[in-house]
Amino acid sequence: MNEIELAERCGRGESLARKQLYDLYAGQLMAICLRYVGERESAEDVLHDGFLKIFRTIHHFTFRGKGSLFAWLSKVIANEALSHIRNEARLQQEEMPTRELPDLPDEEEDPDQIPRDVLMSFIRELPNGYRTVFNLYVFEEKSHKEIASLLGITEHSSSSQFYRARILLMKRIKNYKGTIRT
């Protein structure tokens, strides 16, 4: 069965099709939840709520030759994660004038030299606000203006939190690489 047939069957409320959709995509969508929310229990809640929303709205989904079912599912889950973060008031707005931000090191650590699962765990460990902004900027390719609008923060706050997330990640990568060499 192709994606269009699966989506149509889910839209008609067929339990078997919904189970197939869940089995097919739950793992990948859980990874998105973890990337945004960080902790497993909350990520499971987001995934559950996201699938409820998917099953309620999948009849509105049409391909029209654009994108894939997975891309649409990913967007629904990412939006659900953002909604969860806003509703739980987890995003901390930390304003810091740019002049107080430390300079980036001349040589940035190369994240490609560490395993993907390790890098993703470092991202999950970022403070909530930093992690959210980092995910939106890097993985969703949103501008700081778009992030500010989505999260109800200033553009400066978005860029500041992204900058701090990068600093923390670079430190973690450097420490990780140091422990591997010794």
BAVEX-37570 format. One record per residue (C-alpha): residue number from 0; x, y, z. Coordinates in steps of 0.2 Angstrom, whole numbers, plus 2048, in hexadecimal, padded with zeros to 3 digits. Example, Ala and Ser with C-alpha at 12.3 -4.5 7.8 and 13.67 -1.06 7.14 Angstrom:
BEGIN
+-----+-----+-----+-----+
| num |  xx |  yy |  zz |
+-----+-----+-----+-----+
|   0 | 83E | 7EA | 827 |
|   1 | 844 | 7FB | 824 |
+-----+-----+-----+-----+
This chain:
BEGIN
+-----+-----+-----+-----+
| num |  xx |  yy |  zz |
+-----+-----+-----+-----+
|   0 | 800 | 800 | 800 |
|   1 | 807 | 811 | 7FC |
|   2 | 806 | 821 | 806 |
|   3 | 7F7 | 828 | 7FE |
|   4 | 7ED | 818 | 801 |
|   5 | 7F3 | 817 | 813 |
|   6 | 7EE | 829 | 816 |
|   7 | 7DD | 827 | 80E |
|   8 | 7D9 | 817 | 818 |
|   9 | 7DF | 820 | 828 |
|  10 | 7D3 | 82F | 823 |
|  11 | 7C5 | 823 | 822 |
|  12 | 7C9 | 81D | 834 |
|  13 | 7CF | 80C | 830 |
|  14 | 7D7 | 805 | 840 |
|  15 | 7E3 | 7F9 | 836 |
|  16 | 7E9 | 808 | 82B |
|  17 | 7EC | 813 | 83B |
|  18 | 7F6 | 805 | 843 |
|  19 | 800 | 803 | 833 |
|  20 | 803 | 816 | 832 |
|  21 | 809 | 816 | 845 |
|  22 | 814 | 807 | 843 |
|  23 | 81C | 80E | 833 |
|  24 | 820 | 81F | 83A |
|  25 | 81F | 81F | 84D |
|  26 | 832 | 81D | 84F |
|  27 | 837 | 82B | 844 |
|  28 | 82A | 837 | 84B |
|  29 | 82F | 832 | 85D |
|  30 | 841 | 838 | 858 |
|  31 | 839 | 849 | 853 |
|  32 | 830 | 84A | 864 |
|  33 | 840 | 846 | 86D |
|  34 | 84A | 852 | 864 |
|  35 | 83E | 860 | 869 |
|  36 | 838 | 85B | 87A |
|  37 | 847 | 852 | 880 |
|  38 | 840 | 846 | 88D |
|  39 | 838 | 836 | 888 |
|  40 | 828 | 837 | 893 |
|  41 | 823 | 848 | 88B |
|  42 | 828 | 842 | 87A |
|  43 | 81D | 833 | 87B |
|  44 | 80F | 83F | 880 |
|  45 | 812 | 84A | 871 |
|  46 | 813 | 83B | 866 |
|  47 | 802 | 835 | 86C |
|  48 | 7FA | 846 | 86B |
|  49 | 802 | 848 | 85A |
|  50 | 7FB | 838 | 853 |
|  51 | 7EA | 83C | 85A |
|  52 | 7EB | 84C | 850 |
|  53 | 7F1 | 843 | 841 |
|  54 | 7E3 | 837 | 841 |
|  55 | 7D6 | 845 | 844 |
|  56 | 7DD | 84F | 835 |
|  57 | 7E4 | 843 | 829 |
|  58 | 7D5 | 844 | 81E |
|  59 | 7DA | 856 | 81A |
|  60 | 7EB | 84F | 814 |
|  61 | 7EE | 84F | 801 |
|  62 | 7FE | 84D | 7F8 |
|  63 | 7FB | 858 | 7E9 |
|  64 | 80C | 852 | 7E3 |
|  65 | 814 | 85B | 7F1 |
|  66 | 81E | 853 | 7FF |
|  67 | 81B | 842 | 807 |
|  68 | 810 | 83B | 815 |
|  69 | 81F | 83B | 820 |
|  70 | 823 | 84D | 81D |
|  71 | 811 | 851 | 822 |
|  72 | 811 | 846 | 831 |
|  73 | 822 | 84E | 837 |
|  74 | 81B | 85F | 836 |
|  75 | 80B | 85A | 840 |
|  76 | 817 | 853 | 84D |
|  77 | 823 | 861 | 84E |
|  78 | 814 | 86D | 850 |
|  79 | 80D | 862 | 85E |
|  80 | 81E | 863 | 866 |
|  81 | 81F | 876 | 865 |
|  82 | 80D | 877 | 86C |
|  83 | 812 | 86C | 87A |
|  84 | 821 | 877 | 87E |
|  85 | 816 | 887 | 87E |
|  86 | 808 | 87F | 888 |
|  87 | 814 | 879 | 895 |
|  88 | 81D | 88A | 896 |
|  89 | 82E | 881 | 894 |
|  90 | 835 | 88D | 889 |
|  91 | 83F | 89A | 893 |
|  92 | 842 | 8AA | 88B |
|  93 | 853 | 8B0 | 88F |
|  94 | 858 | 8C0 | 888 |
|  95 | 86B | 8C4 | 888 |
|  96 | 872 | 8D2 | 87F |
|  97 | 87D | 8CD | 870 |
|  98 | 88C | 8D6 | 877 |
|  99 | 88C | 8CA | 886 |
| 100 | 88D | 8BA | 87C |
| 101 | 89E | 8B2 | 87B |
| 102 | 8A7 | 8B1 | 86B |
| 103 | 8A6 | 8A0 | 861 |
| 104 | 8B6 | 897 | 861 |
| 105 | 8C0 | 899 | 851 |
| 106 | 8BF | 886 | 84E |
| 107 | 8AE | 87F | 850 |
| 108 | 8AD | 86C | 854 |
| 109 | 8A7 | 861 | 846 |
| 110 | 897 | 858 | 84B |
| 111 | 899 | 84C | 83C |
| 112 | 8A7 | 844 | 845 |
| 113 | 89C | 83D | 853 |
| 114 | 88E | 830 | 852 |
| 115 | 87D | 837 | 84D |
| 116 | 874 | 82F | 85D |
| 117 | 881 | 838 | 868 |
| 118 | 87E | 849 | 85F |
| 119 | 86B | 847 | 861 |
| 120 | 86D | 843 | 873 |
| 121 | 877 | 853 | 875 |
| 122 | 869 | 85C | 86D |
| 123 | 85C | 854 | 878 |
| 124 | 866 | 85A | 887 |
| 125 | 866 | 86C | 883 |
| 126 | 85B | 877 | 88E |
| 127 | 849 | 878 | 887 |
| 128 | 849 | 889 | 87F |
| 129 | 85A | 886 | 877 |
| 130 | 855 | 875 | 870 |
| 131 | 845 | 87C | 869 |
| 132 | 84D | 88A | 860 |
| 133 | 85C | 87F | 85A |
| 134 | 850 | 872 | 853 |
| 135 | 845 | 87F | 84A |
| 136 | 854 | 888 | 843 |
| 137 | 85F | 879 | 83E |
| 138 | 852 | 86B | 83A |
| 139 | 843 | 875 | 835 |
| 140 | 84D | 882 | 82C |
| 141 | 843 | 891 | 834 |
| 142 | 84A | 8A2 | 835 |
| 143 | 84C | 8AB | 846 |
| 144 | 83D | 8B6 | 841 |
| 145 | 832 | 8A7 | 83D |
| 146 | 838 | 89F | 84E |
| 147 | 834 | 8AE | 857 |
| 148 | 823 | 8AF | 850 |
| 149 | 820 | 89C | 853 |
| 150 | 826 | 89D | 865 |
| 151 | 820 | 8AE | 86A |
| 152 | 832 | 8B4 | 86E |
| 153 | 83C | 8C2 | 866 |
| 154 | 848 | 8BF | 857 |
| 155 | 857 | 8C3 | 863 |
| 156 | 851 | 8B6 | 86F |
| 157 | 850 | 8A9 | 862 |
| 158 | 862 | 8AD | 85B |
| 159 | 869 | 8AE | 86D |
| 160 | 862 | 89D | 871 |
| 161 | 868 | 896 | 861 |
| 162 | 879 | 89D | 864 |
| 163 | 87A | 896 | 876 |
| 164 | 874 | 885 | 870 |
| 165 | 882 | 885 | 864 |
| 166 | 88F | 889 | 871 |
| 167 | 888 | 87B | 87D |
| 168 | 888 | 86F | 86F |
| 169 | 89A | 873 | 86A |
| 170 | 8A0 | 871 | 87C |
| 171 | 897 | 860 | 87D |
| 172 | 89F | 85A | 86C |
| 173 | 8B0 | 860 | 872 |
| 174 | 8AE | 857 | 882 |
| 175 | 8A8 | 848 | 87A |
| 176 | 8B6 | 848 | 86D |
| 177 | 8C2 | 84A | 87C |
| 178 | 8BC | 83B | 885 |
| 179 | 8BD | 830 | 875 |
| 180 | 8D0 | 835 | 872 |
| 181 | 8D5 | 831 | 884 |
+-----+-----+-----+-----+
